[in-house]
Amino acid sequence: MRRLSFLFAVLASCSGDDGSGGATGDGGATTGGTALTPVTSGTSQGSEAEETAATPADAEGDGSDSSGGDADSTGDAPMACGSDPGFSGSAASTIEVAGVSRTYLVALPDAYDPDTQYPLIFAWHGRGGSASLAAAYFGIEEAAAGEAIVVYPDGLPLASMGGATGWELEANSVDVQFFDAVLEELSNNLCVDSERIFSTGHSFGGYMSNTIGCARPDVVRAIAPVAGGGPFFTCDSGVSAWITHGNPDGTVPFSQGEGSRDVWVAANGCSPRTQATAPDPCVAYQGCAEGSSVVWCPHTETGQGGHLWPSFAAEAIWGFFAAF
């Protein structure tokens, strides 16, 4: 068992922030099973909403079995191609995982074609945030321009976070099982390309993306953590990773992003050599295992104490995912 505990000081300006950021909606959960319900009051993607997310305290991983627990890993789930999804635009849904009702938002391309296999991007919010908040400012849907399905999970209130929403970061945590269950549900109802499952997230959501990459390397093709850290258990194999972190970040230390970078450089067998790549802050590691890529994007943007979703992130993340 490998245990890692840490504690970060939270900026005084983050105190009491619930992550709402002025975004409309609260995740809009349905109450009738897993039916998808169209969202009418909207999540204005790519807005200027920002999240003063803090990071998880006393996160630990036990390196335990990552086979999926109550929800099986769904890389081979059937694709519901050719079927009417029953909604357009964004929809909210509820699903039961380990006896608990969980909610998420799913956004289809405007011109969704049920006969076309789409990549699926999981987008995880930060501490105190919500699915609707992540949808409001990540800008992933705009960057993908109709070429991907995006799903925004809602975290549960965590006692260790003072009741703020967040994620459990162990190898087979209830939130990894949540990922499994949502992936299976969407694969059974939408035309999902099972070879192109991706994960991104901000702050605590960045930690969660690193967790998913480490726990489900046979399912997820690539990850893109923003201002996060981890994973905190041994990864059986690597996944491609695009990582960004602000050097002036006063909430999650820059060293946490460097630690994530180093995990994926080692897991993918990359050499220490790098080569500049677009956008300008980024470098790509050389000599990685065939089919793998690690890109590191340190930046100096200072908004939100350096703990922001950087201006270049959405376009660069989608460009990275689209290459697979």
Residue pairs with C-beta under 8 A, 6 or more apart in sequence:
1 62
1 63
2 61
2 62
2 63
2 232
2 233
2 234
3 60
3 61
3 62
4 59
4 60
4 61
4 232
5 58
5 59
5 60
6 57
6 58
6 59
7 57
7 58
8 54
8 55
8 57
8 251
8 252
8 253
10 54
10 251
11 52
11 250
11 251
11 305
11 307
13 52
13 305
14 52
14 53
14 54
14 251
17 51
17 52
17 128
18 128
18 164
19 51
19 52
19 53
19 125
19 126
19 127
19 128
19 129
19 130
19 133
19 164
19 165
20 130
20 133
21 49
21 50
21 51
21 129
21 133
21 136
21 137
22 49
23 43
23 44
23 47
23 49
23 130
23 132
23 133
23 135
23 136
23 137
24 41
24 42
24 43
24 44
24 132
24 136
25 39
25 41
25 42
25 43
25 130
25 132
26 130
26 132
27 92
27 103
27 104
27 105
27 130
27 131
27 132
27 154
28 37
28 39
28 41
28 92
28 103
28 105
28 132
29 92
29 93
29 94
29 101
29 103
29 154
30 36
30 37
30 92
30 93
30 94
30 103
31 94
32 94
33 94
34 93
34 94
34 95
34 185
35 93
36 85
36 86
36 87
36 91
36 92
36 93
36 106
36 189
37 87
37 91
37 92
37 93
38 87
38 88
38 89
38 90
38 91
39 89
39 90
39 91
39 92
39 105
42 90
43 90
43 105
43 107
43 131
43 132
43 135
43 136
43 152
44 136
45 107
45 135
45 136
45 137
45 138
45 139
45 140
45 141
45 142
46 137
46 138
46 139
46 141
46 142
46 314
47 136
47 137
48 137
49 133
49 136
49 137
50 137
50 303
50 304
50 308
50 309
51 125
51 126
51 128
51 129
51 133
51 137
51 202
51 203
51 309
52 251
52 304
52 307
53 125
53 126
53 127
53 128
53 129
53 202
53 203
53 204
53 205
53 227
53 251
53 307
54 126
54 127
54 128
54 161
54 164
54 203
54 204
54 251
55 127
55 203
55 204
55 207
55 228
55 229
55 251
55 252
55 256
56 127
56 158
56 160
56 161
56 166
56 167
56 169
56 204
56 207
57 160
57 161
58 160
59 169
59 207
59 230
59 232
60 169
60 170
60 232
61 169
61 170
61 171
61 211
61 230
61 231
61 232
61 233
62 170
62 171
62 233
63 171
63 233
63 234
64 170
64 171
64 172
64 233
65 171
65 172
66 171
66 172
66 176
66 215
66 216
66 236
67 73
67 172
68 172
68 176
68 177
68 180
69 98
69 172
69 176
69 177
69 180
70 97
70 98
70 177
71 97
71 177
71 178
71 180
71 181
71 184
72 180
72 184
73 180
73 216
73 218
73 219
74 180
74 183
74 184
74 187
74 194
74 219
75 194
75 197
75 218
75 219
76 194
77 183
77 184
77 187
77 188
77 192
77 194
78 187
78 188
79 117
79 187
79 190
79 191
79 192
79 193
79 194
80 114
80 187
80 188
80 189
80 190
80 191
80 192
81 114
81 115
81 116
81 117
81 191
82 114
82 115
82 191
83 114
83 189
83 191
84 114
85 108
85 112
85 114
85 189
85 190
86 189
87 108
88 108
88 110
88 112
89 107
89 108
89 110
90 105
90 106
90 107
90 108
90 135
91 105
91 106
91 108
92 103
92 104
92 105
92 131
93 103
93 104
93 105
93 106
93 185
94 101
94 102
94 103
95 101
95 102
95 103
95 104
95 178
95 181
95 182
95 185
96 102
97 174
97 177
97 178
97 181
98 174
98 177
100 156
100 174
102 153
102 154
102 156
102 178
102 181
102 182
103 131
103 153
103 154
104 131
104 151
104 152
104 153
104 154
104 182
105 131
105 132
105 135
105 151
105 152
105 154
106 149
106 150
106 151
106 152
106 186
106 190
107 135
107 141
107 149
107 150
107 151
107 152
108 149
108 190
109 118
109 144
109 146
109 147
109 148
109 149
110 146
111 146
112 118
112 149
113 191
114 190
114 191
115 191
116 191
117 191
117 192
117 193
118 147
118 148
118 149
118 190
118 191
118 192
118 193
119 147
119 148
119 149
119 193
119 196
119 197
119 198
119 321
119 322
120 148
120 149
120 150
120 151
120 183
120 186
120 187
120 190
120 192
120 193
120 196
120 197
120 198
121 140
121 144
121 148
121 149
121 150
121 151
121 198
121 199
121 200
121 321
122 151
122 153
122 179
122 182
122 197
122 198
122 199
122 200
122 201
122 209
122 212
123 134
123 135
123 138
123 140
123 150
123 151
123 152
123 199
123 200
123 201
123 205
124 134
124 152
124 153
124 155
124 167
124 199
124 200
124 201
124 202
124 204
124 205
124 206
124 208
124 209
125 131
125 133
125 134
125 152
125 153
125 154
125 155
125 165
125 201
125 202
125 204
125 205
126 134
126 166
126 201
126 202
126 203
126 204
126 205
126 206
127 161
127 164
127 165
127 166
127 203
127 204
128 161
128 164
128 165
128 166
129 155
129 165
129 202
129 204
129 205
130 154
130 155
130 165
131 152
131 153
131 154
132 152
134 152
134 201
134 202
134 205
135 141
135 150
135 152
137 309
138 200
138 202
138 309
138 313
138 314
139 309
139 313
139 314
139 315
140 148
140 150
140 200
140 314
140 317
140 318
141 148
141 150
142 314
143 314
143 315
143 317
143 318
143 319
144 150
144 318
144 322
147 322
148 318
148 321
149 186
149 190
149 192
151 182
151 186
153 175
153 178
153 179
153 182
154 165
155 165
155 166
155 167
155 175
155 204
156 165
156 166
156 174
156 175
157 163
157 164
157 165
158 164
158 165
158 166
158 168
166 204
167 173
167 175
167 204
167 205
167 207
167 208
167 211
168 174
168 175
168 176
169 175
169 207
169 208
169 211
169 230
169 231
169 232
170 176
170 211
170 232
170 233
171 211
171 214
171 215
171 233
172 215
173 211
175 208
175 211
176 211
176 212
176 215
176 216
179 212
179 216
180 216
183 192
183 197
183 219
186 192
187 194
195 221
196 221
196 321
196 324
197 219
197 220
197 221
198 220
198 221
198 222
198 223
198 224
198 321
198 324
199 208
199 209
199 212
199 213
199 220
199 222
199 223
199 224
200 209
200 223
200 224
200 225
200 226
200 317
201 207
201 208
201 209
201 225
201 226
201 228
202 226
202 227
202 228
202 309
203 226
203 227
203 228
203 251
203 252
203 307
204 228
205 225
205 226
205 228
206 225
206 226
206 227
206 228
206 229
206 252
206 260
207 225
207 228
207 229
207 230
207 231
208 228
209 223
209 224
209 225
209 228
210 223
210 225
210 228
210 229
210 230
210 231
210 260
210 263
211 230
211 231
211 232
212 220
212 223
213 220
213 223
213 231
213 235
213 239
213 241
213 264
214 230
214 231
214 233
214 234
214 235
214 239
214 263
215 231
215 233
217 235
217 236
217 237
217 238
217 239
218 237
220 239
221 239
221 240
221 321
221 324
222 239
222 240
222 241
222 242
222 293
222 320
222 321
222 324
223 239
223 240
223 241
223 242
224 241
224 242
224 243
224 244
224 313
224 317
224 320
224 321
225 241
225 243
225 244
225 257
225 260
226 244
226 245
226 309
226 310
226 313
226 317
227 244
227 245
227 246
227 249
227 251
227 252
227 257
227 307
227 308
227 309
228 245
228 252
228 256
228 257
228 260
229 252
229 256
229 257
229 259
229 260
230 256
230 259
230 260
230 263
231 260
231 263
235 263
235 267
237 267
238 264
238 267
238 268
238 269
238 289
238 292
239 264
239 267
239 268
239 292
240 264
240 268
240 291
240 292
240 293
240 294
240 320
240 324
241 260
241 261
241 264
241 268
241 293
241 294
241 295
242 293
242 294
242 295
242 297
242 316
242 317
242 320
243 257
243 260
243 261
243 264
243 294
243 295
243 296
243 297
244 257
244 281
244 282
244 296
244 297
244 298
244 299
244 310
244 313
244 316
245 252
245 254
245 256
245 257
245 258
245 297
245 298
245 299
246 254
246 298
246 299
246 300
246 301
246 302
246 306
246 307
246 308
246 310
247 254
247 298
247 299
247 300
247 306
248 300
248 302
248 305
248 306
249 257
249 305
249 306
249 307
250 305
250 306
250 307
251 305
251 306
251 307
252 307
254 298
257 298
261 294
261 296
264 270
264 294
265 272
265 285
265 294
268 285
268 288
268 289
268 292
268 293
268 294
269 287
269 288
269 289
269 292
270 285
270 286
270 287
270 288
270 289
270 292
270 294
271 285
271 286
271 287
272 285
273 285
273 286
273 287
274 283
274 284
274 285
274 286
274 296
275 283
275 284
275 286
276 282
276 283
276 284
277 283
277 284
277 295
278 316
278 319
279 297
279 312
279 315
279 316
281 297
281 298
281 299
281 300
281 312
282 295
282 296
282 297
282 316
283 295
283 296
283 297
284 293
284 294
284 295
285 293
285 294
285 295
285 296
288 294
293 320
293 323
295 320
297 310
297 312
297 316
299 310
299 312
301 308
301 310
301 311
